[in-house]
Amino acid sequence: MTEPMTVAIATTLAGKAVEVAGEPVRAAVMEITRRVRERFYGRPSEERALARGAEEPEVLQGAVRRLLDEDPDFRSELEGLWNQAHTEASATDDGVVNVFSGQAQSVVQLRDVKGTLNIG
């Protein structure tokens, strides 16, 4: 579970605005948050964490982490939504979106290279 995703979920659950890059990511955070809220329903400790989320965000983040740790399939499902949204994000104006997924020994991402470039 990526920490930015956990923080975004907890922040949104607490009713606070979340700064995210682009509509695909914003939509994914809202969908993920909806699913987590559904999982919290009927679980007293998680419902209390949700109710106190604005005042005690670390308690809510802990509740989200516990939920995802106890259900790896659910965590994988949410991570898939999160990763798909970041893959679909697109740059506007002079913005840049670099997406890397997988394993590699070396990764080079460049923009606006002027002149000679030697990679060896």
MIDOSE-1310 file (N, C-alpha, C; in nm, 2 decimals, decimal comma, always signed):
residues 120
mtep	+0,09/-0,12/+0,00/+0,00/+0,00/+0,00/+0,09/+0,12/+0,00; +0,07/+0,21/-0,09/+0,15/+0,33/-0,10/+0,10/+0,43/+0,01; +0,19/+0,49/+0,07/+0,16/+0,59/+0,18/+0,07/+0,70/+0,12; +0,11/+0,76/+0,00/+0,02/+0,87/-0,05/-0,12/+0,82/-0,07
mtva	-0,14/+0,70/-0,11/-0,28/+0,65/-0,13/-0,35/+0,64/+0,01; -0,28/+0,59/+0,11/-0,34/+0,57/+0,24/-0,38/+0,71/+0,30; -0,29/+0,81/+0,28/-0,32/+0,94/+0,33/-0,43/+1,01/+0,25; -0,44/+0,99/+0,12/-0,55/+1,04/+0,04/-0,68/+0,98/+0,08
iatt	-0,68/+0,85/+0,11/-0,81/+0,79/+0,15/-0,85/+0,85/+0,29; -0,76/+0,85/+0,38/-0,80/+0,90/+0,52/-0,84/+1,04/+0,52; -0,77/+1,12/+0,44/-0,80/+1,27/+0,43/-0,94/+1,29/+0,37; -0,97/+1,21/+0,26/-1,10/+1,22/+0,20/-1,21/+1,17/+0,29
lagk	-1,18/+1,06/+0,36/-1,28/+1,01/+0,46/-1,31/+1,11/+0,57; -1,21/+1,19/+0,61/-1,23/+1,29/+0,71/-1,30/+1,41/+0,66; -1,34/+1,41/+0,53/-1,41/+1,52/+0,48/-1,33/+1,64/+0,44; -1,20/+1,62/+0,42/-1,11/+1,73/+0,38/-1,08/+1,72/+0,23
avev	-1,05/+1,83/+0,17/-1,01/+1,83/+0,03/-0,87/+1,77/+0,01; -0,86/+1,70/-0,10/-0,74/+1,63/-0,13/-0,68/+1,69/-0,25; -0,55/+1,72/-0,25/-0,49/+1,77/-0,37/-0,44/+1,65/-0,45; -0,49/+1,63/-0,57/-0,45/+1,53/-0,65/-0,43/+1,58/-0,79
agep	-0,35/+1,51/-0,87/-0,31/+1,55/-1,00/-0,41/+1,50/-1,11; -0,51/+1,58/-1,14/-0,60/+1,54/-1,25/-0,72/+1,46/-1,22; -0,82/+1,47/-1,31/-0,95/+1,41/-1,29/-0,94/+1,25/-1,27; -0,86/+1,18/-1,34/-0,86/+1,04/-1,32/-0,82/+1,00/-1,18
vraa	-0,72/+1,07/-1,12/-0,68/+1,04/-0,99/-0,78/+1,08/-0,89; -0,85/+1,20/-0,91/-0,95/+1,25/-0,82/-1,07/+1,15/-0,82; -1,11/+1,10/-0,93/-1,22/+1,00/-0,94/-1,18/+0,87/-0,87; -1,06/+0,83/-0,89/-1,01/+0,71/-0,82/-1,01/+0,72/-0,67
vmei	-0,97/+0,83/-0,62/-0,97/+0,86/-0,48/-1,11/+0,85/-0,42; -1,20/+0,91/-0,49/-1,34/+0,91/-0,45/-1,40/+0,77/-0,45; -1,37/+0,69/-0,55/-1,42/+0,55/-0,56/-1,35/+0,47/-0,45; -1,22/+0,48/-0,43/-1,15/+0,41/-0,33/-1,21/+0,44/-0,19
trrv	-1,23/+0,57/-0,17/-1,29/+0,62/-0,04/-1,43/+0,56/-0,02; -1,51/+0,55/-0,12/-1,64/+0,50/-0,11/-1,63/+0,35/-0,07; -1,54/+0,28/-0,13/-1,53/+0,13/-0,10/-1,48/+0,11/+0,05; -1,38/+0,20/+0,09/-1,33/+0,18/+0,23/-1,44/+0,22/+0,33
rerf	-1,52/+0,32/+0,30/-1,63/+0,36/+0,39/-1,73/+0,25/+0,40; -1,76/+0,18/+0,29/-1,85/+0,06/+0,30/-1,79/-0,05/+0,39; -1,66/-0,07/+0,38/-1,60/-0,17/+0,46/-1,60/-0,13/+0,61; -1,60/+0,00/+0,64/-1,60/+0,05/+0,78/-1,74/+0,03/+0,84
ygrp	-1,84/+0,03/+0,76/-1,98/+0,02/+0,81/-2,00/-0,10/+0,90; -2,06/-0,08/+1,02/-2,08/-0,20/+1,10/-1,96/-0,24/+1,19; -1,85/-0,17/+1,17/-1,73/-0,20/+1,25/-1,71/-0,09/+1,35; -1,75/-0,11/+1,47/-1,75/+0,01/+1,57/-1,62/+0,08/+1,58
seer	-1,50/+0,02/+1,59/-1,38/+0,09/+1,60/-1,35/+0,17/+1,48; -1,37/+0,12/+1,36/-1,35/+0,19/+1,24/-1,45/+0,31/+1,23; -1,57/+0,29/+1,27/-1,67/+0,40/+1,26/-1,63/+0,51/+1,36; -1,58/+0,47/+1,47/-1,53/+0,58/+1,57/-1,41/+0,65/+1,50
alar	-1,32/+0,58/+1,44/-1,21/+0,65/+1,38/-1,25/+0,74/+1,27; -1,36/+0,70/+1,19/-1,41/+0,78/+1,09/-1,48/+0,91/+1,14; -1,55/+0,89/+1,26/-1,61/+1,01/+1,32/-1,51/+1,11/+1,37; -1,40/+1,06/+1,42/-1,29/+1,14/+1,48/-1,19/+1,18/+1,38
gaee	-1,20/+1,14/+1,25/-1,10/+1,16/+1,15/-1,05/+1,30/+1,13; -1,14/+1,40/+1,14/-1,09/+1,54/+1,12/-1,00/+1,59/+1,23; -1,03/+1,54/+1,36/-0,95/+1,58/+1,47/-0,83/+1,50/+1,49; -0,84/+1,37/+1,45/-0,73/+1,27/+1,48/-0,70/+1,20/+1,35
pevl	-0,64/+1,26/+1,25/-0,62/+1,20/+1,12/-0,53/+1,07/+1,13; -0,44/+1,07/+1,23/-0,35/+0,96/+1,24/-0,43/+0,83/+1,28; -0,53/+0,85/+1,36/-0,62/+0,74/+1,40/-0,69/+0,68/+1,28; -0,74/+0,77/+1,20/-0,81/+0,72/+1,08/-0,72/+0,66/+0,98
qgav	-0,60/+0,71/+0,96/-0,50/+0,65/+0,88/-0,46/+0,51/+0,93; -0,45/+0,49/+1,06/-0,42/+0,36/+1,11/-0,54/+0,26/+1,09; -0,66/+0,31/+1,10/-0,78/+0,22/+1,07/-0,78/+0,18/+0,92; -0,74/+0,27/+0,83/-0,73/+0,24/+0,69/-0,62/+0,13/+0,67
rrll	-0,51/+0,15/+0,73/-0,40/+0,06/+0,71/-0,44/-0,08/+0,77; -0,50/-0,08/+0,88/-0,54/-0,21/+0,94/-0,64/-0,29/+0,85; -0,74/-0,21/+0,79/-0,83/-0,27/+0,70/-0,76/-0,33/+0,58; -0,67/-0,26/+0,53/-0,60/-0,31/+0,41/-0,50/-0,42/+0,44
dedp	-0,44/-0,42/+0,56/-0,35/-0,52/+0,60/-0,43/-0,66/+0,62; -0,55/-0,65/+0,67/-0,62/-0,77/+0,70/-0,69/-0,83/+0,58; -0,70/-0,75/+0,47/-0,76/-0,81/+0,35/-0,67/-0,77/+0,23; -0,57/-0,86/+0,20/-0,48/-0,83/+0,09/-0,55/-0,82/-0,04
dfrs	-0,66/-0,90/-0,06/-0,73/-0,89/-0,19/-0,79/-0,75/-0,21; -0,85/-0,70/-0,10/-0,91/-0,57/-0,11/-0,80/-0,46/-0,13; -0,69/-0,48/-0,07/-0,58/-0,38/-0,09/-0,53/-0,39/-0,23; -0,52/-0,51/-0,29/-0,48/-0,52/-0,43/-0,58/-0,45/-0,52
eleg	-0,70/-0,47/-0,49/-0,81/-0,41/-0,57/-0,80/-0,26/-0,57; -0,78/-0,20/-0,45/-0,76/-0,06/-0,44/-0,63/-0,01/-0,51; -0,53/-0,08/-0,49/-0,40/-0,04/-0,55/-0,41/-0,04/-0,70; -0,49/-0,14/-0,75/-0,51/-0,14/-0,90/-0,58/-0,02/-0,95
lwnq	-0,69/+0,02/-0,87/-0,76/+0,15/-0,91/-0,67/+0,27/-0,90; -0,59/+0,27/-0,80/-0,49/+0,39/-0,78/-0,39/+0,39/-0,89; -0,33/+0,28/-0,92/-0,23/+0,27/-1,03/-0,29/+0,30/-1,16; -0,41/+0,25/-1,19/-0,47/+0,28/-1,32/-0,50/+0,43/-1,33
ahte	-0,54/+0,49/-1,23/-0,57/+0,64/-1,23/-0,44/+0,71/-1,26; -0,33/+0,68/-1,20/-0,21/+0,75/-1,23/-0,16/+0,72/-1,37; -0,18/+0,60/-1,42/-0,14/+0,57/-1,56/-0,22/+0,66/-1,66; -0,35/+0,68/-1,62/-0,44/+0,76/-1,71/-0,42/+0,91/-1,70
asat	-0,35/+0,95/-1,60/-0,33/+1,10/-1,58/-0,25/+1,15/-1,70; -0,29/+1,27/-1,74/-0,23/+1,33/-1,85/-0,18/+1,47/-1,82; -0,08/+1,52/-1,88/-0,02/+1,65/-1,86/-0,10/+1,75/-1,94; -0,11/+1,87/-1,89/-0,16/+1,98/-1,97/-0,06/+2,09/-1,97
ddgv	-0,07/+2,18/-2,07/+0,02/+2,29/-2,09/+0,17/+2,24/-2,09; +0,25/+2,29/-1,99/+0,39/+2,25/-1,99/+0,41/+2,13/-1,89; +0,31/+2,07/-1,84/+0,32/+1,96/-1,75/+0,37/+1,84/-1,81; +0,42/+1,75/-1,72/+0,48/+1,62/-1,76/+0,43/+1,51/-1,67
vnvf	+0,39/+1,40/-1,73/+0,36/+1,28/-1,65/+0,45/+1,17/-1,70; +0,52/+1,12/-1,60/+0,61/+1,00/-1,63/+0,55/+0,89/-1,55; +0,53/+0,78/-1,61/+0,47/+0,66/-1,55/+0,57/+0,54/-1,57; +0,61/+0,49/-1,46/+0,70/+0,37/-1,47/+0,64/+0,26/-1,38
sgqa	+0,63/+0,14/-1,43/+0,57/+0,03/-1,36/+0,65/-0,09/-1,39; +0,68/-0,17/-1,28/+0,76/-0,29/-1,31/+0,89/-0,29/-1,24; +0,98/-0,37/-1,29/+1,11/-0,37/-1,23/+1,22/-0,34/-1,33; +1,32/-0,27/-1,29/+1,43/-0,24/-1,38/+1,56/-0,21/-1,29
qsvv	+1,67/-0,23/-1,35/+1,79/-0,19/-1,28/+1,81/-0,04/-1,29; +1,78/+0,01/-1,41/+1,80/+0,16/-1,43/+1,68/+0,21/-1,51; +1,63/+0,33/-1,48/+1,53/+0,39/-1,55/+1,57/+0,54/-1,57; +1,55/+0,58/-1,70/+1,59/+0,72/-1,73/+1,46/+0,78/-1,79
qlrd	+1,42/+0,89/-1,73/+1,31/+0,97/-1,79/+1,35/+1,11/-1,81; +1,33/+1,16/-1,93/+1,39/+1,29/-1,97/+1,28/+1,37/-2,04; +1,31/+1,50/-2,03/+1,23/+1,60/-2,11/+1,31/+1,71/-2,15; +1,28/+1,76/-2,26/+1,35/+1,88/-2,32/+1,50/+1,87/-2,31
vkgt	+1,56/+1,77/-2,37/+1,70/+1,75/-2,38/+1,75/+1,83/-2,50; +1,85/+1,92/-2,47/+1,91/+2,00/-2,58/+2,05/+1,97/-2,59; +2,10/+1,94/-2,70/+2,24/+1,90/-2,72/+2,26/+1,75/-2,72; +2,38/+1,71/-2,69/+2,42/+1,57/-2,70/+2,38/+1,50/-2,57
lnig	+2,34/+1,38/-2,59/+2,31/+1,29/-2,47/+2,37/+1,16/-2,49; +2,46/+1,12/-2,40/+2,52/+0,99/-2,41/+2,49/+0,91/-2,28; +2,43/+0,80/-2,30/+2,40/+0,71/-2,19/+2,48/+0,58/-2,21; +2,57/+0,55/-2,12/+2,65/+0,43/-2,14/+2,67/+0,34/-2,03
